[in-house]
Each structure stands twice: as structure tokens, then as C-alpha cells.
Amino acid sequence: MASDIEIAQAAKLQRISRVALDKLGIAEEHLQPYGHYKAKVSLKFLDTLRGRADGKLILVTAISPTPAGEGKTTTTVGLGDALNHIGKKAIICLREPSLGPVFGMKGGAAGGGYAQIVPMEDINLHFTGDFSAIALANNLLAAMLDNHISHGNELGIDARRIQWKRVMDMNDRALRDVVIALGGTANGYPREDGFDIVVASEVMAIFCLATSLDDLRQRLGNIVVGYTREQKPVRARDLKAHGAMTVLLKDALAPNLVQTLENNPAFVHGGPFANIAHGCNSVLATQSALKLADYVVTEAGFGADLGAEKFLDIKCRKTGLRPAAAVIVATMRALKYHGGVDVKDVSKENLAALEKGLVNLERHVENVSRVYGIPCVVSINKFTFDTDAELKLVTERMRALGAQVVTASHWGEGGKGAAELAKIVVGLCDKPSTPAFVYEDADPLWEKITKIATKIYRAGAVTADARVRAQIQKLQDDGYGRFPVCVAKTQSSFSTNAATRGAPNDHAVNIREVRLAAGAEFVVMICGDIMTMPGLPKTPSAEKIDLVDGKVVGLF
């Protein structure tokens, strides 16, 4: 079968102005086109939608990711196409891909097979320049911070307590810890510094949580860049940086409209990582989509323990969004991997390993349906080597939890391959539900992380050294205890050990570092050995990407 990029390059795309008008009723005058097949929808037009009723929000999440693959984004796209296929008005909301994983090892974020968003090459590469704008805004603040110190430091910033890092949208481990301002007095004061990847920037988190340009400017001004010797916070507004940062982001804040292979609309906007940040597409895109369609299909990054938890406890808590139903994506291959099978053998029938690995799926179903309170269905991405015995085992185990199981073949058949899934989801959306949070706003920060660890990860303890505990207590004392907690940890396990498969119990969650995101309004707790600047693998995907006869090749 053709590769993802070959399928995408052979697609018959419609002009995005036609998709906008025919599917969403958006006239061309409200679009800012980037070529023929992608456009931004103006913020002024989106303001006119405020009085409309909301459609139903559907969350697509998954089991803990494995090297065998699950296909969460593919399912999100396939389900959106399937809802349109069965006569519903639906739109997809996705995050933008980061160049880090595109050229690294994870891959893109445009789906796969015949369930893709297009133009796939553009989306996975520079797209509309949003990530560049976010990096520029972030690095402008960093430059103004060091410039202020170099020109007399009127604010009294303590160079030992600077919190703000520079960013770039590429995996580069050599930039995690650096020394800047070498070369003499003309270059400023030397100090230790470091880079994060763009998707870990607080500017990215703010960008995706902002509800307007005014809200964006206010949040940017609230960013704490460092502290004085008296440990008083210094904010971006103290450096008079937030206005210029907003200017850099004003065009980027408008959501990007593209289409699926079946010419259905998709908003692709913002892209924080879920193992580092909150892992959701922009609030503006989601809220606008709910005014434009009867059903909105969105995804939260990685497994439900990371993406769904942050989707609810951060994005939904702050915006009033509530999902009506959830889809939990899995494959037989991935479940067998969680059961201990080596990735090269996961295509073989192995009921013993499947039964052992099903605990991971069961844990996610329990969390979504019982902790989060969202009706859910399990969608199995179908492979030709899946067997009837495997499907029977999964179906029986899920029935005990009250969850339906459906196999979907949208990767090979497009929307019609997920039609049964779409019908089940429509039924779930009609059921009454009361989505819940894992913790309360009033809970202290330590109690919030403890509830996440014990209720969602099923940990036995949360640990931290005296320095980290003191940081958490200071944030609590300084009035930030009302903020949600954003956990940065490995996506590969419920625990903080990426090698631990299945559904471990009574493990310890160690908090290694704490960061305040005062503009985004959450507290980041970095657990285990997760990195906010990833490195490239031994054989990066970049080695396979090339331009041959004017065509991009090797891009998935």
C-alpha cells in the first residue's frame, strides 16, 4: 500500500474557501489564505459566533503509547470523516505538529492512511508559521530580560534566580544546559542558561489557553521571568515586553483551517506536548468549532492519564468546556506489548500476553468512565493479522466495565471504515453525563499532585526532596495554590519509569523540579527523568526525508 505521504500527495483537495463556505458557512472575506488549501479564520468573525449554541464535544484519547503504535490522531480524523459520512455536521480540532518529533522519531500529527488532514507536508513542516511566532515571542522576552540586566538592572533581578529559557522547535540535547554571554562585557553578564523545545514554552501554553487578544496580552504580562534578591517576582510586564510579544502573536492566534482527505473541515491550531505541557489544541479553535458544527472531535495528547487528565483539569476547568463522550484508542499489537511481548512479535496471536496487557486498557477505561465521569467506547484500530479470538477476549473484558468495543478500519477505508464507531459515539453523546475533575480548585498544590498520582496513576506515594517541597510550599504561600497542576512525566507508563508496562500499582511518583507558569495559570511538576528539551534518536527520521524531483519523500 502507498505510504502516508504518497496518499496525501495523490489527494484531490478542494480550495479551502470552498470547504469553509460549503461545510461551515464561512465566507471568503473572513479567511486569511495561505495558498489555496490552508487559511486562518479571522478573530473578528469568530467573535460573531458567541451567541450560537454549542455542539457536542468528543474527546479521543488512548492507552499508554507503545512502539507498536495506537493511531489516536488517525482515529480522530477517521471519526470526524465518519460522522460526516453518516450525515452529521462535524469538524475536527487537532494540535499542530512540532518539528522535533517530525525530524526525530515520533512522527507527525496529521493522521495516517486514508484518515489524514491535508496538505500533510505543509502541516507537518512550517504550516502557517505559528510555531515560529511563538518561538520569536518567547525569545524576545529572553533577549529583553538579559538586555535589562546588561543596562543596569533597574529591577534588581537576581541572575541566579532567572526562570525564563530560550526555545527552538527542534530536538537538540546539546542546548539543554548552556552558558550565555561569553566574550566580554559588551555581550552582557555570563550565566548558566538552557533551551526548551517550543512546545514546552509557557508562551505555547498561554497561546492555547487564551480566549482573545486581550486575554493573551494579559497572560503574557503575567509571566514570571525571575526573582529579585528579596525573592520578589519579576514579570514580563515589568520588562514592558508583553505588548511586543502580543504583536508577534496577533496573526498566529487566529485558528488554522484545513481539510481531511474527504474534504471535511479541520481546525489545526497550537501544539503543546502532553508529556510536558497540557497537550491540547487551542481553546479558541475548540470553542469556535463548537459554534460551527453539531459534533466536534478533538484529541488530547498521549494516553488518558496525561492528555485526558490535563484536558479536563486544565483546559475544561478554565473554559467551561465539557466532553459529551470519549473514545479510547488501542490496537491488539500495543496491548500485547503491554503484556510483555517484544515489539517485533506483536503481530502474532498471543492470548496470554493480550490478557496480561489488557490491564492498561482497563485502567484507562476505569479512569475515563469512573474518575472523569465520561461515557466512553473502546476503538480498536484493525490490522489484518488481528484474530477473532483476540477481539472476543478484549470485548469480554471491556463488557465487564460497561464499555463497548468496536473495530475500525478508517486507516484503509477512510470515513466509512469508522461509521459504526461514529454511530456509537452519537449514541453516547445523547446520554446524560457529568464530567468530573480529579481535584478541587481549593485543594493545596501537594494535595492536587497526590490526587492525580493516586487516583489516575494508582501510585502509592508522591516523593520530593526538601528543596522541591519548599518550592511547592512557597508557591502555595504566594497565592498560586489555586492553580491547576500540570504533570510532566513519561507518556509510556502510568508510573514515572518509561520501561514499566501494563498498569503498575503502589509505585512512587518523584517530583524532580517545579516550575511556575503564572501566565498560563498552572504549576508544572516535572517527574522522573522527563526532558523539556528532547534529544534526537540514534537514527533520526530526518535521515529519510529528502526532496526528489521536486517532491518531498520519507515524511512518514
C-alpha positions, -999 to 999 in steps of 0.1 A, spaced: 0 0 0 11 36 -6 28 55 22 10 82 41 28 110 21 20 92 -12 -17 90 -3 -17 127 8 1 138 -24 -25 120 -46 -54 136 -28 -79 158 -46 -81 188 -24 -108 215 -26 -99 251 -22 -101 260 14 -125 288 7 -150 263 -7 -146 240 23 -152 270 46 -183 281 28 -199 248 19 -192 230 52 -191 258 78 -208 288 62 -177 309 65 -175 334 36 -141 340 19 -139 375 33 -134 361 68 -104 340 57 -67 349 56 -55 324 29 -20 308 30 -21 295 -5 -51 276 -19 -55 249 8 -50 264 42 -63 296 58 -67 314 91 -102 323 102 -104 359 114 -108 366 150 -135 392 142 -156 366 125 -152 342 154 -165 370 178 -198 369 158 -204 333 168 -207 339 206 -245 338 207 -248 304 189 -255 271 208 -227 247 212 -224 213 195 -213 181 213 -176 178 222 -160 143 217 -126 135 232 -103 110 216 -77 95 239 -58 63 241 -39 37 261 -3 43 272 17 48 240 40 19 227 64 14 199 38 -8 183 16 22 177 -21 30 185 -33 56 160 -51 82 181 -48 110 156 -58 87 128 -89 78 147 -97 114 154 -96 122 117 -114 90 108 -141 96 133 -146 132 120 -149 119 85 -172 91 97 -196 115 114 -199 135 82 -203 102 63 -234 92 84 -249 127 78 -238 146 108 -221 181 107 -187 175 123 -154 193 125 -120 181 138 -98 200 162 -61 189 163 -28 203 175 -1 214 151 29 190 148 63 200 163 93 198 141 111 180 169 93 147 165 88 152 128 126 150 123 131 129 154 112 96 160 76 100 169 63 111 135 38 138 125 4 147 137 -17 146 106 -32 111 109 -23 83 85 -35 62 56 -69 74 43 -76 92 76 -54 122 72 -56 160 72 -40 178 43 -19 194 29 1 169 50 35 182 41 27 218 50 10 208 82 40 187 94 66 213 84 63 251 86 24 253 81 13 289 88 43 299 109 25 298 143 54 279 160 79 304 146 58 333 160 57 315 194 94 309 194 101 346 185 78 359 212 95 336 238 130 346 227 122 383 225 113 381 262 146 363 269 165 389 250 148 418 268 155 401 301 192 399 295 193 433 279 177 448 311 204 432 333 231 444 310 219 480 311 219 485 348 193 460 361 169 486 375 145 459 386 172 442 407 168 408 390 190 381 407 208 364 378 209 332 400 170 331 401 162 336 364 134 312 353 130 321 317 146 299 290 151 303 253 134 278 229 137 263 195 114 238 176 139 210 172 153 182 194 188 193 204 202 178 236 233 200 234 212 230 242 197 217 275 224 234 296 245 262 282 265 292 293 255 325 276 271 360 273 307 348 269 331 371 251 335 401 273 315 430 288 299 440 255 280 407 255 264 410 289 269 391 321 278 354 317 254 329 333 241 294 330 210 290 309 193 264 288 168 258 259 134 241 259 116 229 228 90 254 216 61 231 226 73 232 262 73 271 263 49 288 286 41 310 256 27 280 238 6 270 268 -7 306 270 -14 307 233 -36 276 236 -55 288 266 -61 324 256 -96 333 246 -89 367 229 -60 390 221 -67 410 253 -66 378 273 -34 368 255 -17 401 263 -28 399 300 -14 364 303 18 372 286 23 401 310 18 378 340 48 355 330 73 354 359 108 355 343 128 355 376 131 369 411 149 397 428 174 390 457 144 396 480 127 368 461 100 392 447 87 380 413 97 399 381 71 397 353 72 402 316 51 433 321 78 447 344 102 445 314 75 460 291 78 430 268 42 417 267 29 443 242 56 434 216 51 397 223 14 401 216 22 419 183 43 389 172 14 365 180 -16 385 168 -19 368 134 -9 334 148 -38 334 173 -64 330 145 -72 293 141 -59 274 110 -85 258 88 -75 228 66 -94 197 54 -93 159 56 -88 137 26 -126 136 23 -127 174 22 -142 178 57 -131 208 78 -104 206 104 -90 233 128 -53 226 134 -40 252 159 -14 252 187 7 223 199 18 219 235 33 184 243 11 164 267 41 148 285 55 183 292 26 208 289 -12 205 288 -13 188 254 -44 203 239 -52 224 208 -62 260 213 -92 270 233 -102 294 205 -103 267 179 -123 243 201 -148 270 212 -152 282 177 -157 247 163 -185 240 188 -204 271 174 -199 259 138 -208 222 139 -230 198 157 -201 175 167 -165 184 174 -139 157 176 -107 166 194 -78 147 210 -56 151 240 -20 140 238 -7 106 246 -27 83 270 -57 93 291 -35 95 322 -17 125 307 -38 140 279 -73 134 292 -64 144 327 -49 178 316 -77 183 290 -102 182 319 -83 195 349 -67 224 330 -84 232 297 -120 223 306 -117 237 342 -107 271 329 -131 274 300 -163 255 309 -158 230 281 -173 196 288 -169 165 266 -201 145 260 -183 113 251 -148 98 249 -131 73 225 -102 53 239 -80 40 211 -60 8 212 -45 -19 190 -41 -56 196 -4 -50 189 0 -24 216 -20 -44 241 3 -74 236 33 -51 240 19 -40 274 17 -78 281 54 -81 277 58 -91 241 88 -78 222 77 -52 195 89 -75 167 65 -102 178 33 -82 185 17 -92 152 14 -128 162 -16 -141 181 -7 -144 218 -38 -145 240 -18 -149 272 1 -117 265 -30 -99 254 -48 -108 286 -19 -96 306 -16 -63 287 -54 -56 289 -48 -42 324 -35 -10 307 -67 -5 287 -88 -14 317 -71 12 338 -78 39 312 -114 29 308 -119 30 346 -103 64 348 -123 79 319 -157 64 329 -155 64 367 -130 91 377 -137 116 349 -173 106 345 -174 105 307 -193 78 287 -167 60 266 -162 34 238 -131 14 230 -120 17 194 -96 -9 181 -76 1 151 -79 -30 130 -49 -49 115 -52 -78 90 -34 -101 115 -58 -95 144 -78 -126 152 -114 -133 163 -101 -148 195 -83 -116 204 -113 -95 197 -135 -117 217 -112 -115 247 -110 -77 246 -148 -74 241 -155 -96 271 -131 -78 294 -145 -44 284 -181 -56 288 -173 -61 325 -165 -24 327 -196 -14 308 -177 -3 277 -185 -12 241 -157 -23 218 -157 -16 181 -131 -23 154 -124 5 129 -107 4 95 -105 41 87 -68 39 80 -75 18 49 -111 29 42 -115 64 54 -147 76 70 -168 47 60 -144 24 79 -153 42 112 -191 45 105 -200 20 133 -178 39 157 -195 72 147 -230 58 154 -219 45 188 -204 79 197 -236 97 186 -255 75 210 -231 81 238 -234 119 233 -271 116 239 -265 100 274 -265 123 304 -231 128 320 -214 150 345 -177 151 337 -157 155 369 -123 169 379 -96 149 397 -92 175 424 -108 207 435 -96 243 429 -93 248 467 -70 218 472 -34 227 481 -8 220 454 6 190 472 -29 175 476 -36 181 439 -5 162 427 -13 135 453 -48 130 440 -35 128 404 -9 103 414 -32 81 435 -65 83 415 -51 83 380 -16 67 382 -26 44 412 7 54 428 14 45 465 33 77 473 44 111 460 80 120 469 102 151 466 134 163 483 134 191 508 142 217 482 113 208 459 89 206 489 100 240 499 94 254 464 59 239 464 51 254 498 64 288 487 42 287 456 13 278 479 21 306 503 25 331 474 -11 325 463 -6 301 435 -22 272 453 -55 279 433 -37 270 401 -41 235 385 -11 212 384 4 202 351 24 170 354 54 165 332 62 128 331 69 99 307 40 90 284 50 54 282 38 43 316 14 51 344 45 53 365 74 77 360 95 48 347 91 45 309 101 8 310 72 -2 333 44 -16 311 8 -26 319 -8 -9 349 16 -7 378 2 -1 414 17 14 445 47 29 427 63 62 438 60 94 418 90 116 424 88 153 417 122 164 404 115 200 396 87 226 400 81 255 376 55 283 379 36 291 347 19 323 361 6 334 326 -8 300 317 -20 298 353 -8 263 363 21 249 382 44 224 363 56 194 383 84 176 365 85 140 375 111 112 368 136 118 341 114 136 315 132 163 295 118 196 284 143 196 255 143 161 239 172 147 220 173 130 186 174 92 185 204 73 171 187 71 137 165 103 134 136 104 109 155 133 92 178 108 76 150 95 55 135 129 44 146 143 11 134 162 -20 133 140 -52 121 155 -85 105 184 -66 86 161 -43 91 155 -5 98 119 3 104 100 35 80 121 55 61 92 70 
